[in-house]
Amino acid sequence: MHLAIFKVNHLGDNVVFLPVVQALRRLRPDWRLTVVTAPHVADLYAAAVPRERLITVRPDDLKRAWRRPWIFLRWVRRLRAQRFDAALVSYDQTSVAHGLARLAGGRVRVGAAGLRIRLRGTLTREIAVQSEWSVARWNWETARALVADLGGAADWPADPPAPDLGHLTGGVARDGRRVVIHAGSNWDYTRWPLARFAELAARLAAERDVVWIDAPETRGAALASRVRRQAAGDLRALAELLASAGLFIGNNSGPMHIANAIGTPSVIVCGPSSPMWDPAWRAENTRLLRTPGLVCLPCDRGVFAAMRCGNAAEPHACMARWSVDAVEAECRAALARVEARR
């Protein structure tokens, strides 16, 4: 059995999808898995999929391939040559990915229902999300349906396990005094104000080793001299840094999902993010900060991002109502819990 898996997008999406690939490798060791994914996240899959079966493409390049028929046809030829038996298409893939899954030749093609894509009818089975599911659960149930269609899923576990990132973190020891802050995220409306993150970092650095992860959208922050600024580096460097932390602080973002996967205690300013994107594992390790009583929340509907704040009366209220004092208090409470467990 040769399975094509399409998962070309952001870091956090791939972290919560990784348990599917790891379970397929563990439960179906005789299957060949080929994963089409983004270059910056390929290392997530390196322990489960041989390098030669990791096909990478930038999300924007794949999305625009339909405008360049010669590139699209080149992709079709490349994938058809692999002689796939089946395809698994993640919920968030473009029409191009769906078209490639259809044209690659697999007789079974399973993916998500209810997507905002132009191209329809490419799948042999679609799995609709349920209101109580997390994104990790939707991934898991979609994979269960694929395995069932390929001969039975009696051994497929009931619940998705946390992804194993041991191949990235190695033997990194956790330092209870270290606080790692990542103030970025993909969209402006999902970020707690940068100046407040910088002020929080300065306060905690008075008695903690505070590391500020630089992202393109946060490099303009004016940081106190005692806050250590550090580039995120590659995926391994990021995972090792997060594994070394006694506490991670950030927005709902890719680094949040890595911290959750490896068990790093976290304080997260969730803002507009849908509960579907809450950390999927180790809830006891994560303090999610939401603003109660706002009728606009969540402005992200299910897995679909709003892309902007919809509260005209009080823009970004879900973030702005969280003061530095309030978030600092939550962080100090989380650090006290870490100390109590040592």
C-alpha positions in Angstrom: 0.0 0.0 0.0 1.4 3.4 -1.0 -0.4 6.4 0.6 0.0 10.0 -0.4 -0.6 12.5 2.4 -1.2 16.2 1.6 -0.4 18.6 4.4 1.0 21.9 3.1 0.5 24.8 5.5 1.6 26.4 8.8 3.6 24.9 11.7 0.7 24.6 14.2 -1.5 22.8 11.7 1.2 20.2 11.1 2.0 19.7 14.8 -1.6 18.7 15.4 -1.6 16.5 12.3 1.6 14.7 13.1 0.0 12.0 15.3 -1.8 10.7 12.2 1.4 10.1 10.4 3.1 8.6 13.4 0.1 6.3 14.0 0.1 5.2 10.4 3.8 4.4 10.6 3.4 2.4 13.9 0.2 0.5 13.0 0.9 0.0 9.3 4.6 -0.5 9.1 4.3 -2.2 5.7 2.7 0.8 4.0 4.8 3.3 2.1 4.0 6.9 3.2 4.7 9.9 1.0 4.0 13.3 2.7 3.6 16.5 0.6 4.3 19.3 3.0 5.9 22.7 3.5 9.7 23.0 3.7 9.8 24.7 7.1 7.9 21.9 8.8 9.3 18.8 7.0 11.5 17.9 10.0 8.4 17.1 12.0 7.9 14.0 9.9 11.5 13.0 9.6 11.3 10.2 12.2 8.2 8.6 10.6 8.9 9.1 6.8 12.2 8.7 4.9 13.6 11.9 3.6 13.1 10.7 0.0 9.4 10.4 0.6 9.0 14.0 2.0 8.0 16.2 -1.0 8.2 19.9 -0.1 6.5 22.9 -1.6 5.8 26.4 -0.3 2.1 26.8 0.5 1.8 29.9 -1.8 3.6 28.1 -4.7 1.2 25.2 -4.5 -1.8 27.4 -4.2 -0.9 29.4 -7.3 0.0 26.3 -9.4 -3.4 26.3 -11.1 -2.4 29.6 -12.7 0.6 27.9 -14.3 -0.7 24.8 -16.1 2.8 23.7 -17.0 3.8 23.6 -13.3 0.5 21.9 -12.3 1.1 19.2 -15.0 4.6 18.7 -13.9 3.3 18.0 -10.4 0.7 15.6 -11.8 3.4 13.6 -13.7 5.6 13.5 -10.6 2.9 12.2 -8.4 1.5 9.7 -10.9 4.9 8.2 -11.3 4.7 7.3 -7.6 1.8 4.9 -8.2 -0.3 5.7 -5.2 -3.0 3.4 -4.0 -4.7 6.1 -1.8 -4.6 9.7 -0.7 -5.3 11.5 2.6 -6.0 15.2 2.2 -6.0 17.3 5.3 -9.0 19.6 6.0 -7.1 22.8 5.1 -5.7 22.0 1.7 -6.2 24.0 -1.5 -8.1 23.1 -4.6 -4.7 22.3 -6.2 -3.9 19.7 -3.5 -7.3 18.1 -4.0 -6.8 18.1 -7.8 -3.4 16.5 -7.4 -4.8 13.8 -5.1 -7.5 13.0 -7.7 -5.1 12.9 -10.7 -2.3 11.0 -8.8 -4.4 7.9 -9.4 -5.2 6.5 -5.9 -8.5 4.6 -5.8 -9.3 5.7 -2.2 -9.1 9.5 -1.5 -10.4 10.6 1.9 -10.5 14.2 3.3 -12.6 16.8 5.0 -16.1 18.0 4.1 -17.3 21.6 4.1 -14.1 23.3 2.8 -14.0 26.7 1.1 -12.4 25.5 -2.2 -13.5 25.7 -5.8 -12.7 22.2 -6.8 -15.3 19.6 -5.7 -15.8 15.9 -6.2 -12.1 14.9 -5.9 -12.6 12.7 -2.9 -14.2 9.2 -2.5 -15.1 10.0 1.1 -15.5 13.3 3.0 -15.5 13.6 6.8 -17.6 16.5 8.3 -16.3 18.1 11.5 -18.5 17.7 14.6 -19.1 20.7 16.9 -17.3 19.2 19.8 -14.2 18.1 17.9 -10.8 19.8 18.1 -8.7 20.1 14.9 -6.6 17.2 16.2 -9.7 15.1 16.5 -10.9 16.0 13.0 -7.5 14.9 11.6 -7.7 11.7 13.6 -11.2 10.7 12.5 -10.4 11.5 8.9 -7.5 9.1 9.1 -9.6 6.5 10.8 -12.1 6.7 7.8 -9.2 6.2 5.4 -7.8 3.2 7.2 -11.3 1.7 7.4 -11.8 2.2 3.6 -8.5 0.4 3.0 -9.4 -2.7 4.9 -10.4 -2.0 8.5 -9.6 0.3 11.5 -10.3 -2.0 14.4 -6.9 -1.3 15.8 -7.1 2.5 15.3 -6.9 4.1 18.8 -10.0 5.9 20.2 -8.1 9.1 20.9 -5.3 10.9 19.1 -2.1 10.8 21.2 0.2 13.7 21.6 2.8 13.9 18.8 6.2 12.6 19.7 8.8 15.3 19.1 11.7 13.4 20.7 13.6 13.3 17.4 13.8 17.1 17.6 14.2 17.7 21.3 16.7 14.9 22.1 17.8 14.9 25.7 17.3 18.6 26.4 16.8 19.3 30.1 14.1 21.6 31.4 15.2 24.7 33.3 12.5 25.8 35.7 13.9 29.3 35.8 13.7 29.8 32.0 10.8 31.7 30.5 10.4 31.6 26.7 8.2 34.2 25.0 7.0 34.1 21.5 4.9 37.2 20.8 4.1 36.5 17.1 1.4 34.7 15.2 0.3 34.5 11.6 -2.3 37.3 11.8 -2.3 40.8 13.4 -5.7 40.3 15.0 -4.5 37.2 17.0 -1.6 39.0 18.7 -1.6 40.5 22.2 0.0 44.0 21.8 3.7 43.8 21.3 4.6 46.5 23.8 2.7 44.6 26.5 4.7 41.4 25.7 7.9 43.5 26.0 6.8 45.0 29.4 5.9 41.5 30.7 9.3 40.2 29.6 11.1 43.0 31.4 9.2 42.3 34.6 9.8 38.6 34.6 13.5 39.0 33.7 14.1 40.7 37.0 14.4 37.2 38.5 14.1 34.8 35.6 16.1 33.8 32.5 13.8 35.3 29.9 14.3 34.4 26.2 12.5 36.3 23.6 12.0 34.4 20.3 12.4 36.8 17.4 9.9 36.5 14.6 9.6 38.9 11.6 6.5 40.5 13.2 8.1 41.0 16.6 11.7 42.2 15.8 10.6 45.8 16.4 10.0 45.3 20.1 12.0 47.5 22.5 13.3 44.9 25.0 15.0 45.5 28.4 18.7 44.7 28.3 18.2 41.7 30.6 15.9 40.0 28.2 17.8 37.7 25.9 16.7 38.0 22.3 17.1 34.9 20.2 16.3 33.9 16.6 13.9 31.0 16.3 16.3 29.2 14.1 15.2 26.0 12.4 12.5 23.7 13.7 14.9 21.6 15.8 16.4 24.7 17.5 12.9 26.0 18.2 11.8 22.7 19.7 14.9 22.4 21.8 14.4 25.9 23.2 10.8 25.3 24.1 11.7 21.9 25.7 14.3 23.7 27.9 11.7 26.2 29.2 10.0 26.1 32.6 7.2 28.3 31.1 6.2 29.3 27.6 4.2 32.5 27.0 2.6 33.4 23.7 -0.4 33.8 21.5 -2.3 30.9 19.9 0.4 29.9 17.4 2.6 27.2 16.0 5.2 27.4 18.9 2.2 27.1 21.3 1.4 23.7 19.8 5.0 22.6 20.0 5.1 23.6 23.7 1.9 21.7 24.3 3.2 18.6 22.5 6.4 18.4 24.5 4.7 19.2 27.8 6.1 22.7 28.5 3.8 24.6 30.9 2.2 27.6 29.0 0.2 30.8 29.4 -1.6 31.7 26.2 -3.5 34.8 25.3 -6.1 33.2 23.0 -8.0 36.2 21.9 -10.2 35.4 18.9 -9.0 31.9 18.4 -11.7 29.2 18.1 -11.6 26.5 20.9 -11.0 24.0 18.1 -7.5 25.3 18.1 -6.9 25.0 21.8 -3.9 22.9 22.8 -5.1 19.3 22.3 -3.1 17.6 25.0 -2.1 18.0 28.6 -4.7 20.6 29.5 -3.4 20.8 33.0 -0.2 22.4 31.7 -1.8 25.2 29.8 -3.6 28.4 31.1 -5.7 29.9 28.3 -6.6 33.5 28.7 -9.9 34.5 27.2 -12.1 37.6 27.7 -15.5 36.5 29.0 -18.7 38.3 28.0 -17.7 39.4 24.5 -20.5 38.4 22.0 -18.0 38.6 19.1 -16.0 35.7 20.3 -14.7 33.6 18.8 -14.4 35.6 15.6 -12.7 32.6 14.1 -15.5 30.2 13.1 -14.4 26.7 13.5 -11.2 26.1 11.6 -11.7 29.2 9.4 -9.8 32.3 10.3 -11.6 35.6 10.3 -8.4 37.4 9.2 -9.5 40.6 10.9 -11.1 41.9 14.1 -14.9 42.2 13.7 -15.6 44.3 16.8 -16.0 47.9 15.4 -17.2 49.2 18.8 -14.1 48.1 20.7 -11.5 46.8 18.3 -9.3 43.9 19.6 -11.2 44.0 22.9 -10.4 40.3 23.4 -6.7 41.1 23.6 -6.7 44.7 24.8 -8.7 43.9 28.0 -5.8 41.7 29.2 -3.5 44.1 31.0 0.2 43.4 31.7 -0.6 43.2 35.4 -3.3 40.5 34.7 -1.1 38.4 32.4 1.9 38.7 34.8 -0.2 37.4 37.6 -1.2 34.4 35.5 2.4 33.7 34.6 3.6 33.9 38.2 0.9 31.5 39.3 2.0 29.1 36.5 5.6 29.4 37.6 4.6 28.7 41.2 2.9 25.5 40.1 6.1 24.5 38.2 8.1 25.1 41.4 5.6 23.1 43.5 6.0 20.1 41.2 9.8 20.1 41.3 
